[in-house]
């Protein structure tokens, strides 16, 4: 038996109501607020408005780290291709041997 039957039914209806809401998770992760603390996982049914805001901030930081990695990989790829690398070349080795960056 589900404890929050009305809330669960509403969450499912909310997910079905809009494409932008269909990916609402069952639970959220609230990042640690202080060093040494642990992140907290909480069912969305029990999440406060502030919990949702903190979870969104944590996801935004995670996304920023991913975008930075993606951009660095794109730059490495573009650098290697700009130096004449082919798809089967090892990217770092090629840039080291043909580029201007020296260790």
Secondary structure in CASP SS format (residue, H / E / C, confidence):
PFRMAT SS
TARGET T0000
AUTHOR 0000-0000-0000
METHOD secondary structure of the structure
MODEL  1
X C 1.00
X C 1.00
X C 1.00
X C 1.00
X H 1.00
X H 1.00
X H 1.00
X H 1.00
X H 1.00
X H 1.00
X H 1.00
X H 1.00
X H 1.00
X H 1.00
X H 1.00
X H 1.00
X H 1.00
X C 1.00
X H 1.00
X H 1.00
X H 1.00
X C 1.00
X C 1.00
X C 1.00
X C 1.00
X C 1.00
X E 1.00
X E 1.00
X E 1.00
X E 1.00
X C 1.00
X C 1.00
X C 1.00
X C 1.00
X C 1.00
X C 1.00
X C 1.00
X C 1.00
X C 1.00
X E 1.00
X E 1.00
X E 1.00
X E 1.00
X H 1.00
X H 1.00
X H 1.00
X C 1.00
X C 1.00
X H 1.00
X H 1.00
X H 1.00
X H 1.00
X H 1.00
X H 1.00
X H 1.00
X H 1.00
X H 1.00
X H 1.00
X H 1.00
X H 1.00
X H 1.00
X H 1.00
X H 1.00
X H 1.00
X H 1.00
X H 1.00
X H 1.00
X H 1.00
X H 1.00
X H 1.00
X H 1.00
X H 1.00
X H 1.00
X H 1.00
X H 1.00
X H 1.00
X H 1.00
X H 1.00
X H 1.00
X H 1.00
X H 1.00
X H 1.00
X C 1.00
X C 1.00
X C 1.00
X C 1.00
X C 1.00
X C 1.00
X C 1.00
X C 1.00
X H 1.00
X H 1.00
X H 1.00
X H 1.00
X H 1.00
X H 1.00
X H 1.00
X H 1.00
X C 1.00
X C 1.00
X C 1.00
X C 1.00
X C 1.00
END
